Amino acid sequence: MMGYANGFGFGLGGMLWALGCVLLIVGLVVLVAWAVSRATTHDAGARATGQGTEAHDILRARFARGEISEAEYVQAGNVLRSEP
């Protein structure tokens, strides 16, 4: 029975190694969840403030090219901001 502790065959070193692996896996899962949460929160914040949306970018480009007047630009911007 050499090398076996309490009949399980792991010993203290084996149990600490297994605990370390579990903690490493849990840490990686938490890190990935945090990164995904941060990325989605940043995108939602940009949409909520109306900054960085495709519609606003198109509107700015049309105004810059002179395709629409300032009054049309302001009116369209107000409409876009009022949308949910």
Biopython code that builds the backbone (N, CA, C, O; Angstrom):
import numpy as np
from Bio.PDB.StructureBuilder import StructureBuilder

atoms = [
    (1, "MET", "N", (0.806, -1.200, 0.000)),
    (1, "MET", "CA", (0.000, 0.000, 0.000)),
    (1, "MET", "C", (0.849, 1.264, 0.000)),
    (1, "MET", "O", (0.415, 2.302, 0.498)),
    (2, "MET", "N", (2.013, 1.187, -0.536)),
    (2, "MET", "CA", (2.851, 2.369, -0.583)),
    (2, "MET", "C", (2.316, 3.365, -1.608)),
    (2, "MET", "O", (1.904, 2.979, -2.702)),
    (3, "GLY", "N", (2.325, 4.647, -1.248)),
    (3, "GLY", "CA", (1.901, 5.675, -2.182)),
    (3, "GLY", "C", (0.422, 5.987, -2.129)),
    (3, "GLY", "O", (-0.029, 6.920, -2.794)),
    (4, "TYR", "N", (-0.334, 5.249, -1.372)),
    (4, "TYR", "CA", (-1.777, 5.498, -1.299)),
    (4, "TYR", "C", (-2.103, 6.125, 0.052)),
    (4, "TYR", "O", (-1.689, 5.625, 1.097)),
    (5, "ALA", "N", (-2.855, 7.232, 0.017)),
    (5, "ALA", "CA", (-3.268, 7.891, 1.253)),
    (5, "ALA", "C", (-4.767, 7.738, 1.380)),
    (5, "ALA", "O", (-5.510, 8.103, 0.470)),
    (6, "ASN", "N", (-5.197, 7.224, 2.452)),
    (6, "ASN", "CA", (-6.615, 7.040, 2.738)),
    (6, "ASN", "C", (-7.307, 6.143, 1.714)),
    (6, "ASN", "O", (-8.533, 6.178, 1.607)),
    (7, "GLY", "N", (-6.565, 5.356, 0.972)),
    (7, "GLY", "CA", (-7.168, 4.428, 0.039)),
    (7, "GLY", "C", (-7.613, 5.058, -1.276)),
    (7, "GLY", "O", (-8.177, 4.350, -2.111)),
    (8, "PHE", "N", (-7.391, 6.338, -1.503)),
    (8, "PHE", "CA", (-7.847, 6.990, -2.729)),
    (8, "PHE", "C", (-6.758, 7.028, -3.799)),
    (8, "PHE", "O", (-7.086, 7.096, -4.984)),
    (9, "GLY", "N", (-5.524, 6.988, -3.444)),
    (9, "GLY", "CA", (-4.450, 6.981, -4.403)),
    (9, "GLY", "C", (-4.002, 8.359, -4.858)),
    (9, "GLY", "O", (-3.121, 8.442, -5.713)),
    (10, "PHE", "N", (-4.555, 9.442, -4.336)),
    (10, "PHE", "CA", (-4.177, 10.786, -4.746)),
    (10, "PHE", "C", (-3.076, 11.361, -3.875)),
    (10, "PHE", "O", (-2.085, 11.874, -4.394)),
    (11, "GLY", "N", (-3.225, 11.288, -2.616)),
    (11, "GLY", "CA", (-2.292, 11.920, -1.700)),
    (11, "GLY", "C", (-2.556, 13.415, -1.657)),
    (11, "GLY", "O", (-3.364, 13.930, -2.430)),
    (12, "LEU", "N", (-1.882, 14.104, -0.765)),
    (12, "LEU", "CA", (-2.096, 15.544, -0.611)),
    (12, "LEU", "C", (-1.653, 16.310, -1.847)),
    (12, "LEU", "O", (-2.330, 17.255, -2.254)),
    (13, "GLY", "N", (-0.550, 15.934, -2.446)),
    (13, "GLY", "CA", (-0.058, 16.623, -3.638)),
    (13, "GLY", "C", (-1.029, 16.503, -4.808)),
    (13, "GLY", "O", (-1.253, 17.472, -5.533)),
    (14, "GLY", "N", (-1.592, 15.341, -4.988)),
    (14, "GLY", "CA", (-2.558, 15.121, -6.071)),
    (14, "GLY", "C", (-3.832, 15.919, -5.869)),
    (14, "GLY", "O", (-4.391, 16.463, -6.821)),
    (15, "MET", "N", (-4.284, 15.986, -4.641)),
    (15, "MET", "CA", (-5.507, 16.757, -4.363)),
    (15, "MET", "C", (-5.262, 18.249, -4.559)),
    (15, "MET", "O", (-6.137, 18.955, -5.060)),
    (16, "LEU", "N", (-4.086, 18.738, -4.172)),
    (16, "LEU", "CA", (-3.768, 20.158, -4.390)),
    (16, "LEU", "C", (-3.637, 20.462, -5.880)),
    (16, "LEU", "O", (-4.056, 21.527, -6.332)),
    (17, "TRP", "N", (-3.060, 19.537, -6.645)),
    (17, "TRP", "CA", (-2.941, 19.708, -8.085)),
    (17, "TRP", "C", (-4.335, 19.784, -8.725)),
    (17, "TRP", "O", (-4.579, 20.642, -9.573)),
    (18, "ALA", "N", (-5.245, 18.894, -8.322)),
    (18, "ALA", "CA", (-6.606, 18.895, -8.857)),
    (18, "ALA", "C", (-7.326, 20.186, -8.484)),
    (18, "ALA", "O", (-8.034, 20.755, -9.315)),
    (19, "LEU", "N", (-7.158, 20.655, -7.255)),
    (19, "LEU", "CA", (-7.780, 21.901, -6.826)),
    (19, "LEU", "C", (-7.242, 23.075, -7.626)),
    (19, "LEU", "O", (-8.001, 23.969, -8.002)),
    (20, "GLY", "N", (-5.940, 23.083, -7.893)),
    (20, "GLY", "CA", (-5.338, 24.147, -8.703)),
    (20, "GLY", "C", (-5.891, 24.162, -10.118)),
    (20, "GLY", "O", (-6.141, 25.234, -10.669)),
    (21, "CYS", "N", (-6.085, 23.001, -10.712)),
    (21, "CYS", "CA", (-6.651, 22.920, -12.061)),
    (21, "CYS", "C", (-8.084, 23.428, -12.092)),
    (21, "CYS", "O", (-8.466, 24.149, -13.014)),
    (22, "VAL", "N", (-8.874, 23.062, -11.101)),
    (22, "VAL", "CA", (-10.252, 23.532, -11.028)),
    (22, "VAL", "C", (-10.289, 25.050, -10.883)),
    (22, "VAL", "O", (-11.080, 25.715, -11.552)),
    (23, "LEU", "N", (-9.449, 25.600, -10.023)),
    (23, "LEU", "CA", (-9.406, 27.055, -9.846)),
    (23, "LEU", "C", (-8.968, 27.765, -11.121)),
    (23, "LEU", "O", (-9.470, 28.845, -11.433)),
    (24, "LEU", "N", (-8.038, 27.168, -11.859)),
    (24, "LEU", "CA", (-7.597, 27.750, -13.125)),
    (24, "LEU", "C", (-8.735, 27.776, -14.148)),
    (24, "LEU", "O", (-8.935, 28.781, -14.830)),
    (25, "ILE", "N", (-9.463, 26.693, -14.252)),
    (25, "ILE", "CA", (-10.586, 26.625, -15.193)),
    (25, "ILE", "C", (-11.674, 27.623, -14.802)),
    (25, "ILE", "O", (-12.199, 28.328, -15.664)),
    (26, "VAL", "N", (-12.016, 27.692, -13.531)),
    (26, "VAL", "CA", (-13.023, 28.648, -13.061)),
    (26, "VAL", "C", (-12.557, 30.080, -13.340)),
    (26, "VAL", "O", (-13.354, 30.919, -13.761)),
    (27, "GLY", "N", (-11.287, 30.360, -13.110)),
    (27, "GLY", "CA", (-10.750, 31.689, -13.380)),
    (27, "GLY", "C", (-10.848, 32.057, -14.855)),
    (27, "GLY", "O", (-11.191, 33.190, -15.190)),
    (28, "LEU", "N", (-10.550, 31.109, -15.735)),
    (28, "LEU", "CA", (-10.657, 31.374, -17.170)),
    (28, "LEU", "C", (-12.105, 31.622, -17.589)),
    (28, "LEU", "O", (-12.369, 32.504, -18.406)),
    (29, "VAL", "N", (-13.036, 30.861, -17.043)),
    (29, "VAL", "CA", (-14.456, 31.060, -17.353)),
    (29, "VAL", "C", (-14.911, 32.447, -16.889)),
    (29, "VAL", "O", (-15.616, 33.142, -17.620)),
    (30, "VAL", "N", (-14.516, 32.846, -15.697)),
    (30, "VAL", "CA", (-14.879, 34.168, -15.177)),
    (30, "VAL", "C", (-14.262, 35.266, -16.047)),
    (30, "VAL", "O", (-14.921, 36.268, -16.322)),
    (31, "LEU", "N", (-13.028, 35.097, -16.479)),
    (31, "LEU", "CA", (-12.368, 36.084, -17.325)),
    (31, "LEU", "C", (-13.084, 36.231, -18.667)),
    (31, "LEU", "O", (-13.289, 37.352, -19.135)),
    (32, "VAL", "N", (-13.460, 35.132, -19.283)),
    (32, "VAL", "CA", (-14.180, 35.188, -20.557)),
    (32, "VAL", "C", (-15.546, 35.837, -20.364)),
    (32, "VAL", "O", (-15.952, 36.660, -21.185)),
    (33, "ALA", "N", (-16.266, 35.485, -19.296)),
    (33, "ALA", "CA", (-17.572, 36.084, -19.035)),
    (33, "ALA", "C", (-17.440, 37.585, -18.817)),
    (33, "ALA", "O", (-18.276, 38.351, -19.297)),
    (34, "TRP", "N", (-16.414, 38.014, -18.108)),
    (34, "TRP", "CA", (-16.195, 39.445, -17.877)),
    (34, "TRP", "C", (-15.917, 40.169, -19.191)),
    (34, "TRP", "O", (-16.447, 41.254, -19.430)),
    (35, "ALA", "N", (-15.088, 39.569, -20.040)),
    (35, "ALA", "CA", (-14.739, 40.203, -21.314)),
    (35, "ALA", "C", (-15.959, 40.327, -22.215)),
    (35, "ALA", "O", (-16.152, 41.359, -22.858)),
    (36, "VAL", "N", (-16.780, 39.291, -22.266)),
    (36, "VAL", "CA", (-17.996, 39.341, -23.087)),
    (36, "VAL", "C", (-18.963, 40.372, -22.527)),
    (36, "VAL", "O", (-19.568, 41.128, -23.288)),
    (37, "SER", "N", (-19.115, 40.414, -21.231)),
    (37, "SER", "CA", (-20.009, 41.379, -20.600)),
    (37, "SER", "C", (-19.557, 42.802, -20.878)),
    (37, "SER", "O", (-20.379, 43.668, -21.175)),
    (38, "ARG", "N", (-18.270, 43.047, -20.786)),
    (38, "ARG", "CA", (-17.733, 44.389, -21.036)),
    (38, "ARG", "C", (-17.935, 44.801, -22.492)),
    (38, "ARG", "O", (-18.270, 45.952, -22.772)),
    (39, "ALA", "N", (-17.734, 43.878, -23.407)),
    (39, "ALA", "CA", (-17.892, 44.174, -24.835)),
    (39, "ALA", "C", (-19.345, 44.475, -25.173)),
    (39, "ALA", "O", (-19.619, 45.415, -25.920)),
    (40, "THR", "N", (-20.277, 43.700, -24.641)),
    (40, "THR", "CA", (-21.687, 43.933, -24.961)),
    (40, "THR", "C", (-22.206, 45.179, -24.266)),
    (40, "THR", "O", (-23.057, 45.871, -24.826)),
    (41, "THR", "N", (-21.732, 45.489, -23.078)),
    (41, "THR", "CA", (-22.162, 46.698, -22.380)),
    (41, "THR", "C", (-21.674, 47.931, -23.122)),
    (41, "THR", "O", (-22.406, 48.915, -23.228)),
    (42, "HIS", "N", (-20.456, 47.896, -23.635)),
    (42, "HIS", "CA", (-19.908, 49.034, -24.388)),
    (42, "HIS", "C", (-20.730, 49.274, -25.650)),
    (42, "HIS", "O", (-21.036, 50.422, -25.971)),
    (43, "ASP", "N", (-21.096, 48.206, -26.376)),
    (43, "ASP", "CA", (-21.894, 48.351, -27.590)),
    (43, "ASP", "C", (-23.281, 48.889, -27.279)),
    (43, "ASP", "O", (-23.795, 49.736, -28.009)),
    (44, "ALA", "N", (-23.889, 48.408, -26.207)),
    (44, "ALA", "CA", (-25.226, 48.872, -25.834)),
    (44, "ALA", "C", (-25.191, 50.331, -25.423)),
    (44, "ALA", "O", (-26.124, 51.078, -25.720)),
    (45, "GLY", "N", (-24.132, 50.752, -24.746)),
    (45, "GLY", "CA", (-24.007, 52.146, -24.340)),
    (45, "GLY", "C", (-23.888, 53.059, -25.538)),
    (45, "GLY", "O", (-24.447, 54.156, -25.535)),
    (46, "ALA", "N", (-23.175, 52.632, -26.558)),
    (46, "ALA", "CA", (-23.034, 53.449, -27.770)),
    (46, "ALA", "C", (-24.373, 53.572, -28.480)),
    (46, "ALA", "O", (-24.707, 54.642, -28.990)),
    (47, "ARG", "N", (-25.136, 52.501, -28.518)),
    (47, "ARG", "CA", (-26.452, 52.561, -29.161)),
    (47, "ARG", "C", (-27.409, 53.422, -28.360)),
    (47, "ARG", "O", (-28.211, 54.157, -28.936)),
    (48, "ALA", "N", (-27.338, 53.341, -27.033)),
    (48, "ALA", "CA", (-28.260, 54.101, -26.189)),
    (48, "ALA", "C", (-28.035, 55.601, -26.321)),
    (48, "ALA", "O", (-28.990, 56.375, -26.261)),
    (49, "THR", "N", (-26.800, 56.017, -26.499)),
    (49, "THR", "CA", (-26.519, 57.438, -26.629)),
    (49, "THR", "C", (-26.667, 57.921, -28.059)),
    (49, "THR", "O", (-26.586, 59.121, -28.324)),
    (50, "GLY", "N", (-26.883, 56.996, -28.982)),
    (50, "GLY", "CA", (-27.060, 57.380, -30.370)),
    (50, "GLY", "C", (-25.751, 57.667, -31.072)),
    (50, "GLY", "O", (-25.761, 58.231, -32.166)),
    (51, "GLN", "N", (-24.640, 57.305, -30.492)),
    (51, "GLN", "CA", (-23.337, 57.549, -31.102)),
    (51, "GLN", "C", (-22.833, 56.273, -31.748)),
    (51, "GLN", "O", (-22.979, 55.181, -31.199)),
    (52, "GLY", "N", (-22.245, 56.425, -32.911)),
    (52, "GLY", "CA", (-21.633, 55.286, -33.552)),
    (52, "GLY", "C", (-22.592, 54.382, -34.289)),
    (52, "GLY", "O", (-22.190, 53.295, -34.703)),
    (53, "THR", "N", (-23.852, 54.777, -34.476)),
    (53, "THR", "CA", (-24.765, 53.929, -35.204)),
    (53, "THR", "C", (-24.592, 54.152, -36.693)),
    (53, "THR", "O", (-24.129, 55.207, -37.128)),
    (54, "GLU", "N", (-24.958, 53.175, -37.449)),
    (54, "GLU", "CA", (-24.810, 53.259, -38.897)),
    (54, "GLU", "C", (-25.681, 54.367, -39.482)),
    (54, "GLU", "O", (-25.254, 55.075, -40.394)),
    (55, "ALA", "N", (-26.899, 54.522, -38.963)),
    (55, "ALA", "CA", (-27.799, 55.551, -39.477)),
    (55, "ALA", "C", (-27.225, 56.954, -39.280)),
    (55, "ALA", "O", (-27.316, 57.799, -40.170)),
    (56, "HIS", "N", (-26.637, 57.192, -38.115)),
    (56, "HIS", "CA", (-26.042, 58.500, -37.855)),
    (56, "HIS", "C", (-24.823, 58.737, -38.751)),
    (56, "HIS", "O", (-24.594, 59.850, -39.224)),
    (57, "ASP", "N", (-24.055, 57.685, -38.974)),
    (57, "ASP", "CA", (-22.884, 57.815, -39.838)),
    (57, "ASP", "C", (-23.298, 58.162, -41.270)),
    (57, "ASP", "O", (-22.677, 59.001, -41.923)),
    (58, "ILE", "N", (-24.339, 57.512, -41.739)),
    (58, "ILE", "CA", (-24.839, 57.796, -43.092)),
    (58, "ILE", "C", (-25.361, 59.224, -43.175)),
    (58, "ILE", "O", (-25.109, 59.935, -44.148)),
    (59, "LEU", "N", (-26.091, 59.634, -42.145)),
    (59, "LEU", "CA", (-26.634, 61.002, -42.125)),
    (59, "LEU", "C", (-25.506, 62.032, -42.153)),
    (59, "LEU", "O", (-25.572, 63.008, -42.900)),
    (60, "ARG", "N", (-24.484, 61.816, -41.346)),
    (60, "ARG", "CA", (-23.349, 62.756, -41.335)),
    (60, "ARG", "C", (-22.654, 62.812, -42.696)),
    (60, "ARG", "O", (-22.270, 63.884, -43.164)),
    (61, "ALA", "N", (-22.499, 61.652, -43.320)),
    (61, "ALA", "CA", (-21.836, 61.605, -44.622)),
    (61, "ALA", "C", (-22.655, 62.331, -45.686)),
    (61, "ALA", "O", (-22.095, 63.058, -46.507)),
    (62, "ARG", "N", (-23.959, 62.142, -45.681)),
    (62, "ARG", "CA", (-24.819, 62.829, -46.664)),
    (62, "ARG", "C", (-24.768, 64.336, -46.468)),
    (62, "ARG", "O", (-24.745, 65.091, -47.440)),
    (63, "PHE", "N", (-24.751, 64.776, -45.212)),
    (63, "PHE", "CA", (-24.667, 66.216, -44.937)),
    (63, "PHE", "C", (-23.306, 66.759, -45.378)),
    (63, "PHE", "O", (-23.217, 67.853, -45.936)),
    (64, "ALA", "N", (-22.257, 65.990, -45.125)),
    (64, "ALA", "CA", (-20.912, 66.429, -45.501)),
    (64, "ALA", "C", (-20.761, 66.535, -47.019)),
    (64, "ALA", "O", (-20.057, 67.416, -47.511)),
    (65, "ARG", "N", (-21.419, 65.641, -47.761)),
    (65, "ARG", "CA", (-21.345, 65.697, -49.222)),
    (65, "ARG", "C", (-22.268, 66.760, -49.811)),
    (65, "ARG", "O", (-22.210, 67.033, -51.010)),
    (66, "GLY", "N", (-23.115, 67.360, -48.983)),
    (66, "GLY", "CA", (-24.032, 68.388, -49.466)),
    (66, "GLY", "C", (-25.305, 67.836, -50.077)),
    (66, "GLY", "O", (-26.017, 68.564, -50.770)),
    (67, "GLU", "N", (-25.612, 66.570, -49.839)),
    (67, "GLU", "CA", (-26.813, 65.955, -50.396)),
    (67, "GLU", "C", (-28.071, 66.433, -49.679)),
    (67, "GLU", "O", (-29.154, 66.451, -50.264)),
    (68, "ILE", "N", (-27.927, 66.824, -48.397)),
    (68, "ILE", "CA", (-29.079, 67.318, -47.634)),
    (68, "ILE", "C", (-28.713, 68.652, -46.997)),
    (68, "ILE", "O", (-27.544, 68.946, -46.748)),
    (69, "SER", "N", (-29.753, 69.455, -46.740)),
    (69, "SER", "CA", (-29.518, 70.768, -46.127)),
    (69, "SER", "C", (-29.348, 70.606, -44.613)),
    (69, "SER", "O", (-29.553, 69.530, -44.051)),
    (70, "GLU", "N", (-28.969, 71.713, -43.982)),
    (70, "GLU", "CA", (-28.800, 71.689, -42.528)),
    (70, "GLU", "C", (-30.127, 71.407, -41.837)),
    (70, "GLU", "O", (-30.166, 70.675, -40.848)),
    (71, "ALA", "N", (-31.209, 71.978, -42.343)),
    (71, "ALA", "CA", (-32.533, 71.752, -41.743)),
    (71, "ALA", "C", (-32.922, 70.277, -41.836)),
    (71, "ALA", "O", (-33.462, 69.707, -40.888)),
    (72, "GLU", "N", (-32.638, 69.661, -42.997)),
    (72, "GLU", "CA", (-32.943, 68.236, -43.155)),
    (72, "GLU", "C", (-32.062, 67.389, -42.234)),
    (72, "GLU", "O", (-32.519, 66.398, -41.663)),
    (73, "TYR", "N", (-30.815, 67.784, -42.099)),
    (73, "TYR", "CA", (-29.888, 67.073, -41.216)),
    (73, "TYR", "C", (-30.370, 67.116, -39.767)),
    (73, "TYR", "O", (-30.387, 66.093, -39.083)),
    (74, "VAL", "N", (-30.762, 68.308, -39.303)),
    (74, "VAL", "CA", (-31.231, 68.463, -37.925)),
    (74, "VAL", "C", (-32.513, 67.673, -37.716)),
    (74, "VAL", "O", (-32.662, 66.989, -36.704)),
    (75, "GLN", "N", (-33.443, 67.761, -38.668)),
    (75, "GLN", "CA", (-34.713, 67.042, -38.547)),
    (75, "GLN", "C", (-34.479, 65.535, -38.501)),
    (75, "GLN", "O", (-35.053, 64.845, -37.659)),
    (76, "ALA", "N", (-33.641, 65.020, -39.397)),
    (76, "ALA", "CA", (-33.367, 63.588, -39.419)),
    (76, "ALA", "C", (-32.653, 63.153, -38.146)),
    (76, "ALA", "O", (-32.935, 62.077, -37.619)),
    (77, "GLY", "N", (-31.733, 63.971, -37.647)),
    (77, "GLY", "CA", (-31.039, 63.654, -36.400)),
    (77, "GLY", "C", (-31.999, 63.558, -35.227)),
    (77, "GLY", "O", (-31.872, 62.670, -34.383)),
    (78, "ASN", "N", (-32.975, 64.487, -35.173)),
    (78, "ASN", "CA", (-33.983, 64.425, -34.109)),
    (78, "ASN", "C", (-34.815, 63.165, -34.204)),
    (78, "ASN", "O", (-35.122, 62.547, -33.185)),
    (79, "VAL", "N", (-35.183, 62.774, -35.415)),
    (79, "VAL", "CA", (-35.965, 61.557, -35.602)),
    (79, "VAL", "C", (-35.172, 60.350, -35.142)),
    (79, "VAL", "O", (-35.708, 59.480, -34.456)),
    (80, "LEU", "N", (-33.899, 60.288, -35.511)),
    (80, "LEU", "CA", (-33.075, 59.146, -35.117)),
    (80, "LEU", "C", (-32.877, 59.064, -33.617)),
    (80, "LEU", "O", (-32.865, 57.971, -33.049)),
    (81, "ARG", "N", (-32.723, 60.197, -32.975)),
    (81, "ARG", "CA", (-32.545, 60.210, -31.513)),
    (81, "ARG", "C", (-33.822, 59.814, -30.789)),
    (81, "ARG", "O", (-33.752, 59.264, -29.690)),
    (82, "SER", "N", (-34.980, 60.077, -31.370)),
    (82, "SER", "CA", (-36.230, 59.778, -30.693)),
    (82, "SER", "C", (-36.635, 58.325, -30.828)),
    (82, "SER", "O", (-37.523, 57.860, -30.114)),
    (83, "GLU", "N", (-35.983, 57.588, -31.752)),
    (83, "GLU", "CA", (-36.306, 56.167, -31.926)),
    (83, "GLU", "C", (-35.773, 55.370, -30.745)),
    (83, "GLU", "O", (-34.712, 55.686, -30.206)),
    (84, "PRO", "N", (-36.519, 54.319, -30.335)),
    (84, "PRO", "CA", (-36.070, 53.483, -29.212)),
    (84, "PRO", "C", (-34.884, 52.627, -29.526)),
    (84, "PRO", "O", (-34.415, 51.882, -28.666)),
]
sb = StructureBuilder()
sb.init_structure("model")
sb.init_model(0)
sb.init_chain("A")
sb.init_seg("    ")
for serial, (resi, resn, name, xyz) in enumerate(atoms, 1):
    if name == "N":
        sb.init_residue(resn, " ", resi, " ")
    sb.init_atom(name, np.array(xyz, "f"), 0.0, 1.0, " ", f" {name:<3s}", serial, name[0])
structure = sb.get_structure()
